Amino acid sequence: MAYIKTIEPEQAEGKLKEIYDNLVETRGKIAEVHKIQSLNPEALVAHMELYMTIMFGKSPLRRYQREMLGVVTSAANLCAYCINHHEQALLAYWKDEEKTRQLVNNRSKLDLSETDHLLCNLAEHLTLNKNPDYTGEIESLQNAGLKDRAILDAVQVIAYFNFVNRMVLGLGVEFSEEEMKGYKY
């Protein structure tokens, strides 16, 4: 149960009802991460616009890479809610449950490209923030052939998930197995 009051879809009115209706139409259902923001519909809309731009907008990063970064970031933050949501999204691309589970539990043994390994390492290191200098990691990505725009997009995905992970964890958002089903990926 969330630590703060949330407005359920059947109680929503005005702008919030419009937002909820749109989420059902476009995503298939309303997630708990949406409901936790129900007391501030304007922030919910801004959040969703940022999410759609970062995760679905035009980018040199492939969609699976963005979901992969979200899972690795969420795993580093121990955010089960976001891990589960974005593992499901990643499955739509990888179609391999074991590989997706390994991304969280034993990434070093995964058969990923050099670029994907480097992106995952950046996500983990930037999230844990043990070193304020990421020059070496950025140079490694550049040497692997990633252009600066792709690196920018990767860091934006990582930063976005750190934001959402902290909102979810800080406000006590919980998930159920049922919530993980029925989204349009």
TORPA-4810 file (N, C-alpha, C, O; in nm, 3 decimals):
<nodes>
NODE_1_0.083_-0.118_0.000_0.000_0.000_0.000_0.089_0.125_0.000_0.184_0.135_0.077_M
NODE_2_0.057_0.218_-0.085_0.136_0.341_-0.095_0.133_0.419_0.036_0.039_0.407_0.114_A
NODE_3_0.236_0.496_0.058_0.247_0.575_0.181_0.160_0.700_0.178_0.134_0.759_0.283_Y
NODE_4_0.114_0.740_0.060_0.030_0.860_0.048_-0.101_0.822_-0.019_-0.116_0.714_-0.076_I
NODE_5_-0.196_0.913_-0.011_-0.326_0.894_-0.075_-0.308_0.894_-0.227_-0.229_0.971_-0.282_K
NODE_6_-0.384_0.808_-0.294_-0.389_0.808_-0.439_-0.535_0.809_-0.482_-0.623_0.769_-0.407_T
NODE_7_-0.558_0.854_-0.603_-0.694_0.858_-0.655_-0.709_0.744_-0.755_-0.637_0.737_-0.855_I
NODE_8_-0.802_0.655_-0.727_-0.830_0.542_-0.813_-0.904_0.589_-0.938_-0.970_0.693_-0.935_E
NODE_9_-0.895_0.515_-1.046_-0.961_0.555_-1.171_-1.111_0.581_-1.157_-1.162_0.676_-1.217_P
NODE_10_-1.180_0.501_-1.081_-1.325_0.520_-1.066_-1.360_0.645_-0.985_-1.476_0.687_-0.985_E
NODE_11_-1.264_0.703_-0.916_-1.286_0.826_-0.839_-1.232_0.950_-0.910_-1.252_1.062_-0.864_Q
NODE_12_-1.163_0.930_-1.020_-1.099_1.042_-1.091_-1.203_1.131_-1.158_-1.306_1.085_-1.207_A
NODE_13_-1.172_1.260_-1.158_-1.259_1.359_-1.222_-1.173_1.455_-1.303_-1.052_1.465_-1.283_E
NODE_14_-1.237_1.524_-1.395_-1.173_1.632_-1.471_-1.048_1.587_-1.544_-1.048_1.485_-1.613_G
NODE_15_-0.940_1.665_-1.527_-0.813_1.642_-1.597_-0.757_1.503_-1.565_-0.707_1.434_-1.654_K
NODE_16_-0.764_1.463_-1.439_-0.710_1.332_-1.401_-0.787_1.220_-1.470_-0.725_1.122_-1.514_L
NODE_17_-0.917_1.231_-1.480_-0.996_1.129_-1.551_-0.954_1.122_-1.697_-0.942_1.013_-1.752_K
NODE_18_-0.931_1.236_-1.760_-0.885_1.238_-1.899_-0.749_1.167_-1.912_-0.727_1.090_-2.006_E
NODE_19_-0.661_1.194_-1.818_-0.528_1.133_-1.820_-0.541_0.982_-1.805_-0.481_0.906_-1.881_I
NODE_20_-0.619_0.939_-1.707_-0.639_0.796_-1.685_-0.700_0.729_-1.808_-0.655_0.622_-1.849_Y
NODE_21_-0.802_0.792_-1.866_-0.867_0.735_-1.986_-0.766_0.721_-2.099_-0.766_0.620_-2.171_D
NODE_22_-0.680_0.821_-2.116_-0.578_0.815_-2.220_-0.478_0.704_-2.194_-0.436_0.635_-2.287_N
NODE_23_-0.439_0.685_-2.068_-0.345_0.579_-2.033_-0.404_0.442_-2.065_-0.334_0.355_-2.117_L
NODE_24_-0.531_0.422_-2.034_-0.596_0.295_-2.065_-0.598_0.273_-2.216_-0.572_0.163_-2.264_V
NODE_25_-0.630_0.379_-2.290_-0.637_0.368_-2.435_-0.501_0.340_-2.498_-0.491_0.257_-2.588_E
NODE_26_-0.397_0.407_-2.451_-0.266_0.396_-2.515_-0.178_0.286_-2.457_-0.097_0.227_-2.530_T
NODE_27_-0.192_0.257_-2.328_-0.104_0.159_-2.264_-0.175_0.031_-2.224_-0.111_-0.068_-2.187_R
NODE_28_-0.308_0.032_-2.230_-0.383_-0.088_-2.194_-0.435_-0.088_-2.052_-0.531_-0.158_-2.021_G
NODE_29_-0.372_-0.010_-1.966_-0.416_-0.002_-1.826_-0.340_0.110_-1.754_-0.249_0.172_-1.809_K
NODE_30_-0.379_0.133_-1.631_-0.315_0.236_-1.548_-0.223_0.166_-1.449_-0.265_0.077_-1.375_I
NODE_31_-0.098_0.207_-1.447_0.000_0.148_-1.356_-0.003_0.219_-1.221_-0.050_0.332_-1.209_A
NODE_32_0.049_0.151_-1.121_0.059_0.211_-0.987_0.148_0.335_-0.989_0.124_0.429_-0.913_E
NODE_33_0.250_0.338_-1.074_0.337_0.455_-1.083_0.260_0.577_-1.134_0.298_0.690_-1.104_V
NODE_34_0.152_0.555_-1.208_0.066_0.666_-1.250_-0.022_0.710_-1.135_-0.037_0.829_-1.108_H
NODE_35_-0.080_0.614_-1.067_-0.172_0.646_-0.957_-0.100_0.721_-0.843_-0.159_0.807_-0.779_K
NODE_36_0.027_0.687_-0.820_0.100_0.752_-0.710_0.114_0.902_-0.735_0.137_0.979_-0.642_I
NODE_37_0.100_0.944_-0.861_0.112_1.085_-0.898_-0.024_1.153_-0.916_-0.031_1.266_-0.964_Q
NODE_38_-0.130_1.085_-0.878_-0.265_1.134_-0.907_-0.300_1.265_-0.836_-0.390_1.335_-0.881_S
NODE_39_-0.233_1.298_-0.730_-0.261_1.424_-0.660_-0.205_1.545_-0.734_-0.236_1.660_-0.701_L
NODE_40_-0.120_1.520_-0.836_-0.060_1.627_-0.914_-0.067_1.590_-1.062_0.034_1.552_-1.121_N
NODE_41_-0.186_1.602_-1.124_-0.202_1.560_-1.264_-0.106_1.629_-1.361_-0.063_1.566_-1.458_P
NODE_42_-0.071_1.755_-1.338_0.020_1.824_-1.428_0.158_1.758_-1.428_0.220_1.742_-1.533_E
NODE_43_0.204_1.720_-1.310_0.334_1.652_-1.301_0.325_1.514_-1.365_0.421_1.468_-1.427_A
NODE_44_0.212_1.447_-1.351_0.193_1.317_-1.414_0.203_1.329_-1.566_0.267_1.247_-1.631_L
NODE_45_0.141_1.431_-1.622_0.147_1.454_-1.767_0.292_1.483_-1.809_0.339_1.426_-1.907_V
NODE_46_0.361_1.570_-1.736_0.500_1.602_-1.770_0.588_1.477_-1.760_0.674_1.454_-1.844_A
NODE_47_0.565_1.398_-1.657_0.639_1.274_-1.639_0.618_1.182_-1.759_0.714_1.128_-1.814_H
NODE_48_0.494_1.164_-1.800_0.464_1.074_-1.912_0.522_1.127_-2.043_0.566_1.048_-2.127_M
NODE_49_0.522_1.258_-2.061_0.583_1.315_-2.183_0.733_1.288_-2.184_0.789_1.252_-2.288_E
NODE_50_0.798_1.304_-2.070_0.940_1.274_-2.061_0.964_1.126_-2.088_1.053_1.091_-2.166_L
NODE_51_0.887_1.041_-2.026_0.899_0.896_-2.046_0.883_0.859_-2.194_0.965_0.785_-2.248_Y
NODE_52_0.780_0.911_-2.257_0.755_0.877_-2.398_0.869_0.926_-2.488_0.909_0.857_-2.581_M
NODE_53_0.921_1.044_-2.459_1.032_1.098_-2.539_1.158_1.014_-2.520_1.222_0.978_-2.619_T
NODE_54_1.193_0.985_-2.398_1.316_0.913_-2.369_1.308_0.767_-2.411_1.405_0.713_-2.465_I
NODE_55_1.195_0.704_-2.388_1.185_0.561_-2.413_1.135_0.525_-2.554_1.168_0.419_-2.606_M
NODE_56_1.055_0.613_-2.615_0.996_0.579_-2.744_1.030_0.678_-2.855_1.000_0.653_-2.972_F
NODE_57_1.092_0.790_-2.821_1.127_0.890_-2.922_1.239_0.843_-3.013_1.303_0.741_-2.988_G
NODE_58_1.261_0.919_-3.117_1.368_0.888_-3.212_1.501_0.891_-3.138_1.532_0.985_-3.064_K
NODE_59_1.581_0.787_-3.161_1.708_0.775_-3.091_1.798_0.678_-3.166_1.749_0.585_-3.230_S
NODE_60_1.930_0.699_-3.159_2.020_0.599_-3.214_2.024_0.471_-3.129_2.070_0.367_-3.176_P
NODE_61_1.974_0.479_-3.006_1.963_0.359_-2.924_1.840_0.281_-2.967_1.737_0.339_-2.999_L
NODE_62_1.853_0.151_-2.968_1.739_0.067_-3.002_1.647_0.057_-2.881_1.689_0.079_-2.767_R
NODE_63_1.522_0.023_-2.907_1.424_0.015_-2.798_1.467_-0.086_-2.692_1.456_-0.057_-2.572_R
NODE_64_1.515_-0.202_-2.733_1.555_-0.301_-2.633_1.667_-0.247_-2.546_1.673_-0.278_-2.427_Y
NODE_65_1.758_-0.165_-2.604_1.868_-0.110_-2.525_1.815_-0.016_-2.417_1.866_-0.014_-2.305_Q
NODE_66_1.713_0.060_-2.449_1.656_0.151_-2.350_1.589_0.073_-2.237_1.603_0.108_-2.120_R
NODE_67_1.516_-0.032_-2.274_1.454_-0.116_-2.170_1.561_-0.186_-2.087_1.548_-0.198_-1.965_E
NODE_68_1.666_-0.234_-2.152_1.777_-0.299_-2.085_1.840_-0.204_-1.982_1.867_-0.244_-1.869_M
NODE_69_1.863_-0.079_-2.023_1.918_0.021_-1.931_1.825_0.046_-1.813_1.870_0.062_-1.700_L
NODE_70_1.694_0.048_-1.840_1.596_0.067_-1.733_1.600_-0.047_-1.632_1.591_-0.025_-1.512_G
NODE_71_1.614_-0.170_-1.682_1.620_-0.286_-1.593_1.748_-0.284_-1.509_1.743_-0.307_-1.389_V
NODE_72_1.861_-0.255_-1.572_1.989_-0.253_-1.498_1.989_-0.142_-1.394_2.033_-0.163_-1.282_V
NODE_73_1.940_-0.025_-1.430_1.933_0.086_-1.335_1.842_0.050_-1.218_1.877_0.072_-1.103_T
NODE_74_1.726_-0.006_-1.249_1.630_-0.043_-1.144_1.686_-0.152_-1.054_1.661_-0.153_-0.934_S
NODE_75_1.761_-0.246_-1.112_1.824_-0.351_-1.032_1.928_-0.292_-0.937_1.936_-0.332_-0.821_A
NODE_76_2.006_-0.196_-0.986_2.106_-0.131_-0.899_2.039_-0.056_-0.785_2.096_-0.044_-0.676_A
NODE_77_1.918_-0.007_-0.808_1.842_0.065_-0.704_1.753_-0.027_-0.621_1.685_0.019_-0.529_N
NODE_78_1.754_-0.156_-0.652_1.670_-0.253_-0.582_1.522_-0.216_-0.590_1.447_-0.232_-0.494_L
NODE_79_1.480_-0.167_-0.706_1.342_-0.126_-0.728_1.266_-0.238_-0.800_1.261_-0.242_-0.923_C
NODE_80_1.209_-0.328_-0.721_1.141_-0.445_-0.778_1.027_-0.406_-0.871_1.005_-0.472_-0.973_A
NODE_81_0.957_-0.300_-0.838_0.845_-0.256_-0.921_0.893_-0.226_-1.064_0.835_-0.276_-1.160_Y
NODE_82_0.996_-0.145_-1.077_1.044_-0.106_-1.210_1.118_-0.221_-1.279_1.110_-0.234_-1.401_C
NODE_83_1.189_-0.303_-1.202_1.253_-0.420_-1.262_1.147_-0.505_-1.331_1.161_-0.541_-1.448_I
NODE_84_1.041_-0.536_-1.258_0.937_-0.624_-1.313_0.868_-0.562_-1.434_0.847_-0.630_-1.535_N
NODE_85_0.832_-0.435_-1.425_0.766_-0.370_-1.539_0.854_-0.373_-1.663_0.807_-0.406_-1.772_H
NODE_86_0.979_-0.340_-1.647_1.064_-0.324_-1.764_1.128_-0.455_-1.810_1.173_-0.465_-1.924_H
NODE_87_1.132_-0.555_-1.722_1.165_-0.690_-1.769_1.057_-0.737_-1.866_1.087_-0.797_-1.970_E
NODE_88_0.932_-0.710_-1.832_0.822_-0.748_-1.920_0.834_-0.678_-2.056_0.813_-0.739_-2.160_Q
NODE_89_0.867_-0.551_-2.053_0.885_-0.477_-2.179_1.003_-0.532_-2.257_0.995_-0.548_-2.379_A
NODE_90_1.113_-0.563_-2.189_1.230_-0.618_-2.255_1.200_-0.754_-2.317_1.252_-0.788_-2.424_L
NODE_91_1.117_-0.832_-2.251_1.077_-0.962_-2.306_1.009_-0.949_-2.442_1.019_-1.039_-2.526_L
NODE_92_0.940_-0.839_-2.463_0.875_-0.817_-2.593_0.979_-0.810_-2.705_0.946_-0.835_-2.821_A
NODE_93_1.103_-0.775_-2.672_1.211_-0.765_-2.770_1.302_-0.888_-2.768_1.335_-0.944_-2.873_Y
NODE_94_1.343_-0.931_-2.649_1.436_-1.043_-2.640_1.366_-1.177_-2.654_1.423_-1.272_-2.708_W
NODE_95_1.243_-1.186_-2.608_1.165_-1.310_-2.614_1.238_-1.427_-2.549_1.231_-1.541_-2.597_K
NODE_96_1.307_-1.399_-2.440_1.386_-1.501_-2.371_1.385_-1.468_-2.222_1.459_-1.380_-2.177_D
NODE_97_1.301_-1.540_-2.145_1.287_-1.510_-2.002_1.417_-1.532_-1.925_1.450_-1.454_-1.836_E
NODE_98_1.490_-1.638_-1.958_1.614_-1.667_-1.887_1.717_-1.555_-1.909_1.782_-1.511_-1.815_E
NODE_99_1.729_-1.511_-2.032_1.823_-1.402_-2.064_1.784_-1.275_-1.988_1.870_-1.204_-1.936_K
NODE_100_1.655_-1.248_-1.983_1.607_-1.128_-1.913_1.636_-1.138_-1.764_1.677_-1.040_-1.702_T
NODE_101_1.614_-1.256_-1.705_1.643_-1.276_-1.563_1.792_-1.260_-1.535_1.832_-1.202_-1.434_R
NODE_102_1.875_-1.312_-1.627_2.020_-1.301_-1.609_2.067_-1.156_-1.611_2.168_-1.123_-1.548_Q
NODE_103_1.997_-1.072_-1.682_2.034_-0.930_-1.686_2.036_-0.873_-1.545_2.120_-0.788_-1.514_L
NODE_104_1.947_-0.917_-1.461_1.938_-0.870_-1.323_2.031_-0.949_-1.232_2.097_-0.891_-1.145_V
NODE_105_2.037_-1.080_-1.250_2.104_-1.166_-1.153_2.249_-1.201_-1.184_2.327_-1.225_-1.092_N
NODE_106_2.286_-1.205_-1.312_2.420_-1.249_-1.347_2.458_-1.196_-1.485_2.485_-1.274_-1.576_N
NODE_107_2.459_-1.066_-1.499_2.478_-1.001_-1.628_2.611_-1.036_-1.694_2.618_-1.042_-1.817_R
NODE_108_2.716_-1.059_-1.618_2.848_-1.083_-1.677_2.851_-1.208_-1.764_2.936_-1.219_-1.852_S
NODE_109_2.762_-1.301_-1.741_2.759_-1.426_-1.819_2.669_-1.416_-1.942_2.661_-1.510_-2.021_K
NODE_110_2.603_-1.305_-1.959_2.513_-1.288_-2.073_2.591_-1.269_-2.202_2.697_-1.205_-2.205_L
NODE_111_2.537_-1.324_-2.308_2.596_-1.307_-2.440_2.541_-1.178_-2.501_2.449_-1.180_-2.583_D
NODE_112_2.600_-1.066_-2.459_2.560_-0.935_-2.511_2.673_-0.881_-2.598_2.788_-0.923_-2.586_L
NODE_113_2.639_-0.788_-2.683_2.743_-0.721_-2.761_2.831_-0.639_-2.667_2.792_-0.608_-2.555_S
NODE_114_2.950_-0.605_-2.714_3.040_-0.521_-2.635_2.971_-0.390_-2.597_2.980_-0.345_-2.483_E
NODE_115_2.901_-0.330_-2.692_2.832_-0.203_-2.667_2.726_-0.221_-2.559_2.714_-0.137_-2.470_T
NODE_116_2.649_-0.328_-2.566_2.545_-0.350_-2.465_2.605_-0.373_-2.326_2.553_-0.323_-2.227_D
NODE_117_2.716_-0.448_-2.320_2.784_-0.465_-2.190_2.831_-0.330_-2.136_2.813_-0.301_-2.018_H
NODE_118_2.890_-0.249_-2.222_2.938_-0.117_-2.179_2.821_-0.028_-2.134_2.834_0.044_-2.034_L
NODE_119_2.710_-0.032_-2.205_2.592_0.046_-2.164_2.541_0.000_-2.028_2.508_0.083_-1.943_L
NODE_120_2.535_-0.130_-2.008_2.489_-0.183_-1.878_2.584_-0.142_-1.765_2.539_-0.104_-1.657_C
NODE_121_2.713_-0.149_-1.792_2.811_-0.106_-1.690_2.792_0.041_-1.656_2.797_0.079_-1.539_N
NODE_122_2.771_0.125_-1.758_2.748_0.267_-1.733_2.623_0.286_-1.647_2.624_0.366_-1.553_L
NODE_123_2.517_0.213_-1.679_2.393_0.226_-1.602_2.416_0.192_-1.455_2.371_0.265_-1.366_A
NODE_124_2.485_0.084_-1.431_2.511_0.042_-1.293_2.602_0.141_-1.221_2.574_0.183_-1.109_E
NODE_125_2.712_0.179_-1.286_2.809_0.267_-1.222_2.753_0.408_-1.198_2.775_0.467_-1.092_H
NODE_126_2.681_0.461_-1.294_2.622_0.594_-1.278_2.516_0.592_-1.168_2.503_0.688_-1.092_L
NODE_127_2.440_0.484_-1.160_2.337_0.472_-1.057_2.399_0.461_-0.919_2.355_0.528_-0.825_T
NODE_128_2.499_0.378_-0.905_2.563_0.361_-0.774_2.654_0.478_-0.740_2.686_0.500_-0.623_L
NODE_129_2.696_0.553_-0.841_2.773_0.677_-0.826_2.892_0.663_-0.731_2.911_0.745_-0.641_N
NODE_130_2.969_0.560_-0.752_3.087_0.539_-0.668_3.207_0.620_-0.714_3.305_0.634_-0.641_K
NODE_131_3.199_0.673_-0.836_3.310_0.748_-0.891_3.252_0.866_-0.969_3.175_0.844_-1.062_N
NODE_132_3.285_0.989_-0.934_3.226_1.104_-1.005_3.285_1.129_-1.143_3.243_1.224_-1.211_P
NODE_133_3.380_1.047_-1.187_3.441_1.067_-1.318_3.410_0.947_-1.408_3.454_0.835_-1.381_D
NODE_134_3.334_0.972_-1.513_3.293_0.866_-1.605_3.362_0.879_-1.741_3.315_0.823_-1.841_Y
NODE_135_3.472_0.951_-1.744_3.546_0.973_-1.868_3.582_0.841_-1.935_3.561_0.825_-2.055_T
NODE_136_3.634_0.748_-1.859_3.676_0.619_-1.915_3.559_0.542_-1.974_3.572_0.481_-2.081_G
NODE_137_3.447_0.544_-1.906_3.330_0.470_-1.957_3.274_0.535_-2.084_3.233_0.466_-2.177_E
NODE_138_3.274_0.667_-2.087_3.225_0.737_-2.206_3.320_0.710_-2.323_3.275_0.684_-2.435_I
NODE_139_3.450_0.718_-2.297_3.547_0.690_-2.404_3.535_0.547_-2.454_3.550_0.522_-2.574_E
NODE_140_3.509_0.452_-2.365_3.491_0.312_-2.406_3.370_0.298_-2.498_3.375_0.224_-2.597_S
NODE_141_3.263_0.368_-2.466_3.144_0.366_-2.552_3.173_0.429_-2.688_3.130_0.378_-2.792_L
NODE_142_3.247_0.540_-2.686_3.285_0.604_-2.812_3.375_0.513_-2.895_3.358_0.502_-3.016_Q
NODE_143_3.470_0.447_-2.830_3.561_0.355_-2.900_3.486_0.233_-2.955_3.530_0.173_-3.052_N
NODE_144_3.375_0.198_-2.892_3.293_0.086_-2.940_3.202_0.128_-3.055_3.130_0.047_-3.111_A
NODE_145_3.208_0.258_-3.090_3.132_0.306_-3.205_3.007_0.386_-3.172_2.937_0.429_-3.264_G
NODE_146_2.977_0.406_-3.044_2.860_0.486_-3.009_2.888_0.633_-3.031_2.991_0.685_-2.987_L
NODE_147_2.798_0.698_-3.097_2.808_0.843_-3.120_2.759_0.916_-2.994_2.691_0.858_-2.909_K
NODE_148_2.795_1.043_-2.985_2.761_1.121_-2.866_2.610_1.129_-2.842_2.567_1.128_-2.727_D
NODE_149_2.530_1.136_-2.947_2.384_1.141_-2.927_2.335_1.013_-2.860_2.247_1.020_-2.774_R
NODE_150_2.387_0.899_-2.897_2.347_0.773_-2.834_2.389_0.772_-2.687_2.315_0.723_-2.602_A
NODE_151_2.506_0.825_-2.658_2.554_0.831_-2.520_2.465_0.925_-2.439_2.428_0.893_-2.326_I
NODE_152_2.431_1.040_-2.495_2.337_1.131_-2.429_2.207_1.059_-2.398_2.157_1.065_-2.286_L
NODE_153_2.151_0.991_-2.498_2.025_0.921_-2.477_2.036_0.814_-2.370_1.944_0.797_-2.290_D
NODE_154_2.148_0.742_-2.367_2.168_0.640_-2.263_2.170_0.703_-2.124_2.106_0.652_-2.032_A
NODE_155_2.241_0.813_-2.109_2.247_0.879_-1.978_2.110_0.934_-1.940_2.074_0.934_-1.822_V
NODE_156_2.033_0.982_-2.037_1.897_1.029_-2.006_1.808_0.914_-1.959_1.729_0.932_-1.866_Q
NODE_157_1.820_0.798_-2.021_1.742_0.682_-1.977_1.781_0.645_-1.834_1.695_0.623_-1.749_V
NODE_158_1.910_0.640_-1.808_1.960_0.605_-1.675_1.911_0.707_-1.572_1.863_0.669_-1.465_I
NODE_159_1.923_0.834_-1.603_1.878_0.940_-1.510_1.727_0.932_-1.488_1.680_0.947_-1.375_A
NODE_160_1.652_0.907_-1.594_1.506_0.895_-1.582_1.471_0.781_-1.487_1.386_0.798_-1.399_Y
NODE_161_1.533_0.667_-1.504_1.500_0.553_-1.417_1.542_0.578_-1.273_1.475_0.531_-1.181_F
NODE_162_1.651_0.648_-1.252_1.687_0.684_-1.114_1.579_0.772_-1.052_1.544_0.754_-0.935_N
NODE_163_1.526_0.866_-1.128_1.417_0.952_-1.082_1.294_0.867_-1.046_1.240_0.880_-0.936_F
NODE_164_1.252_0.783_-1.137_1.130_0.705_-1.115_1.151_0.602_-1.004_1.061_0.582_-0.921_V
NODE_165_1.267_0.537_-1.000_1.294_0.441_-0.893_1.280_0.506_-0.756_1.223_0.448_-0.665_N
NODE_166_1.333_0.626_-0.743_1.327_0.693_-0.613_1.184_0.735_-0.578_1.146_0.734_-0.461_R
NODE_167_1.106_0.773_-0.677_0.966_0.807_-0.652_0.891_0.681_-0.607_0.816_0.685_-0.509_M
NODE_168_0.911_0.572_-0.678_0.843_0.446_-0.646_0.884_0.397_-0.507_0.798_0.362_-0.426_V
NODE_169_1.013_0.395_-0.479_1.061_0.349_-0.349_1.023_0.445_-0.237_0.981_0.402_-0.129_L
NODE_170_1.036_0.574_-0.262_1.009_0.674_-0.158_0.863_0.686_-0.120_0.831_0.729_-0.009_G
NODE_171_0.773_0.648_-0.211_0.630_0.660_-0.184_0.562_0.525_-0.163_0.439_0.518_-0.151_L
NODE_172_0.641_0.418_-0.160_0.587_0.287_-0.127_0.499_0.224_-0.234_0.403_0.155_-0.202_G
NODE_173_0.532_0.247_-0.360_0.455_0.186_-0.467_0.485_0.036_-0.470_0.601_-0.005_-0.470_V
NODE_174_0.379_-0.043_-0.472_0.393_-0.189_-0.477_0.336_-0.241_-0.607_0.256_-0.174_-0.673_E
NODE_175_0.377_-0.360_-0.643_0.322_-0.422_-0.764_0.269_-0.560_-0.729_0.307_-0.620_-0.629_F
NODE_176_0.183_-0.605_-0.813_0.134_-0.743_-0.803_0.162_-0.811_-0.936_0.186_-0.745_-1.037_S
NODE_177_0.159_-0.943_-0.935_0.178_-1.017_-1.059_0.073_-0.978_-1.161_0.102_-0.972_-1.281_E
NODE_178_-0.048_-0.950_-1.115_-0.156_-0.912_-1.206_-0.126_-0.778_-1.275_-0.161_-0.759_-1.391_E
NODE_179_-0.063_-0.687_-1.203_-0.034_-0.557_-1.263_0.066_-0.569_-1.378_0.065_-0.486_-1.469_E
NODE_180_0.151_-0.670_-1.375_0.253_-0.684_-1.477_0.195_-0.726_-1.612_0.263_-0.718_-1.714_M
NODE_181_0.070_-0.769_-1.614_0.009_-0.819_-1.737_-0.081_-0.714_-1.799_-0.134_-0.627_-1.730_K
NODE_182_-0.097_-0.722_-1.930_-0.197_-0.642_-2.000_-0.152_-0.508_-2.054_-0.235_-0.429_-2.100_G
NODE_183_-0.021_-0.480_-2.051_0.027_-0.353_-2.108_0.053_-0.370_-2.256_0.084_-0.480_-2.303_Y
NODE_184_0.039_-0.262_-2.329_0.070_-0.261_-2.471_0.215_-0.217_-2.487_0.249_-0.103_-2.458_K
NODE_185_0.301_-0.307_-2.533_0.442_-0.273_-2.552_0.466_-0.247_-2.696_0.579_-0.216_-2.735_Y
</nodes>
